Amino acid sequence: MRVLVVGGGGREHAIVEALRRNHADVFAAMANQNPGIRRASKDVLLVNVTAVDEIARWAVERQVELAIIGPEGPLERGITDALEAAGVPTVGPSREAAQLETNKEFTRDLMRDHGIPGAPRSWAFDDREAFSD
């Protein structure tokens, strides 16, 4: 299987090694060269991982059959949506669903609207008078 892994950290390196042990052809997109990922991959795209359209095009050109997304940044920018629109099944939430991790206000509002207990909303104040209002 031809698998794209997006991200260049330790988590992604562990994923790449597991895929390689299971005989996958690994392709990696990362911002900085991780030597371990580089050695274990058939090809590497050095790119800002939030460049979702460029990564999706690159994946299609390499006939990737599955993508695994590590970092939050590309998820927040909609990489799952872009890859799936290009026909690449992806492990990772859609841009909308990624808000649960990347947008505290969205998550708090969702929890409030559905009666889910969680962290209360908080405010920061510069002076005592603003606090008393």
C-alpha positions as CSV (number, residue, x, y, z in Angstrom):
1,M,0.0,0.0,0.0
2,R,1.2,3.5,-0.8
3,V,0.8,5.7,2.3
4,L,1.4,9.4,2.8
5,V,2.4,10.6,6.3
6,V,2.1,14.4,6.9
7,G,4.4,15.8,9.6
8,G,8.0,15.5,10.6
9,G,8.0,14.9,14.3
10,G,8.6,11.9,16.6
11,R,5.0,10.8,16.3
12,E,5.1,10.7,12.6
13,H,8.5,8.9,12.6
14,A,6.9,6.2,14.8
15,I,4.0,5.9,12.3
16,V,6.4,5.7,9.4
17,E,8.5,3.0,11.1
18,A,5.3,0.9,11.8
19,L,4.1,1.3,8.2
20,R,7.5,0.3,6.9
21,R,7.6,-2.8,9.1
22,N,4.3,-3.8,7.5
23,H,5.7,-3.3,4.0
24,A,4.0,-0.1,3.0
25,D,5.5,2.3,0.5
26,V,5.8,5.4,2.6
27,F,5.7,9.0,1.2
28,A,6.2,11.9,3.6
29,A,5.4,15.6,3.6
30,M,7.1,17.6,6.2
31,A,8.5,21.1,6.8
32,N,11.9,20.1,8.0
33,Q,13.9,17.0,7.0
34,N,13.6,14.3,9.7
35,P,16.5,11.9,8.8
36,G,14.6,8.8,10.2
37,I,11.5,9.6,8.1
38,R,13.7,10.4,5.1
39,R,15.5,7.0,5.2
40,A,12.2,5.1,5.6
41,S,10.3,6.9,2.8
42,K,10.2,6.3,-0.9
43,D,9.9,10.0,-1.5
44,V,9.7,13.2,0.6
45,L,8.1,16.5,-0.1
46,L,9.7,19.3,2.0
47,V,6.9,21.8,2.3
48,N,5.0,23.9,4.8
49,V,2.5,21.2,6.0
50,T,-0.3,23.7,5.9
51,A,0.1,23.9,2.1
52,V,-2.8,21.5,1.7
53,D,-3.4,21.9,-2.0
54,E,0.2,21.3,-2.9
55,I,0.4,18.2,-0.7
56,A,-2.9,16.9,-2.2
57,R,-1.5,17.3,-5.7
58,W,1.8,15.6,-4.7
59,A,-0.1,12.7,-3.2
60,V,-2.2,12.2,-6.3
61,E,0.9,12.3,-8.5
62,R,2.4,9.5,-6.4
63,Q,-0.8,7.5,-6.4
64,V,-1.1,7.5,-2.7
65,E,-3.8,5.1,-1.4
66,L,-4.1,6.4,2.2
67,A,-2.9,9.5,4.1
68,I,-2.2,9.8,7.8
69,I,-2.0,13.3,9.2
70,G,0.0,14.0,12.4
71,P,0.0,17.7,13.3
72,E,-3.0,19.9,14.0
73,G,-1.9,22.7,11.6
74,P,-2.7,21.0,8.4
75,L,-6.0,19.6,9.9
76,E,-7.0,23.1,10.8
77,R,-6.3,24.2,7.2
78,G,-8.5,21.4,5.8
79,I,-5.9,18.9,4.5
80,T,-8.3,16.0,5.1
81,D,-11.0,17.7,3.0
82,A,-8.4,18.4,0.2
83,L,-7.0,14.9,0.1
84,E,-10.4,13.2,0.2
85,A,-11.7,15.6,-2.6
86,A,-8.7,14.3,-4.6
87,G,-9.7,10.7,-4.0
88,V,-7.2,9.9,-1.2
89,P,-8.8,8.3,1.9
90,T,-7.4,10.1,5.0
91,V,-6.9,9.3,8.7
92,G,-7.7,12.7,10.3
93,P,-10.7,14.8,11.0
94,S,-12.3,17.2,8.5
95,R,-11.5,20.9,8.8
96,E,-14.8,21.4,10.6
97,A,-14.3,18.5,13.1
98,A,-10.7,19.6,13.7
99,Q,-12.1,22.7,15.4
100,L,-12.7,20.5,18.5
101,E,-9.0,20.5,19.0
102,T,-8.0,23.9,17.5
103,N,-10.8,26.3,18.6
104,K,-11.6,26.5,22.3
105,E,-14.6,28.8,21.7
106,F,-16.1,26.4,19.2
107,T,-15.6,23.5,21.5
108,R,-17.0,25.3,24.6
109,D,-20.1,26.4,22.6
110,L,-20.7,22.9,21.3
111,M,-20.4,21.4,24.8
112,R,-22.7,24.1,26.2
113,D,-25.3,23.6,23.4
114,H,-25.4,19.8,24.1
115,G,-25.3,19.9,27.9
116,I,-21.8,18.4,28.1
117,P,-20.0,19.5,31.3
118,G,-16.5,20.9,30.8
119,A,-14.1,23.7,31.5
120,P,-16.0,26.9,32.2
121,R,-15.4,30.0,30.0
122,S,-12.9,32.4,31.5
123,W,-12.0,36.0,31.0
124,A,-8.8,38.0,31.6
125,F,-9.0,41.5,33.1
126,D,-6.5,44.3,33.1
127,D,-7.8,46.1,36.1
128,R,-10.1,45.7,39.1
129,E,-12.9,47.9,37.8
130,A,-13.3,45.8,34.6
131,F,-13.4,42.7,36.8
132,S,-16.3,44.1,38.9
133,D,-18.5,44.8,35.8
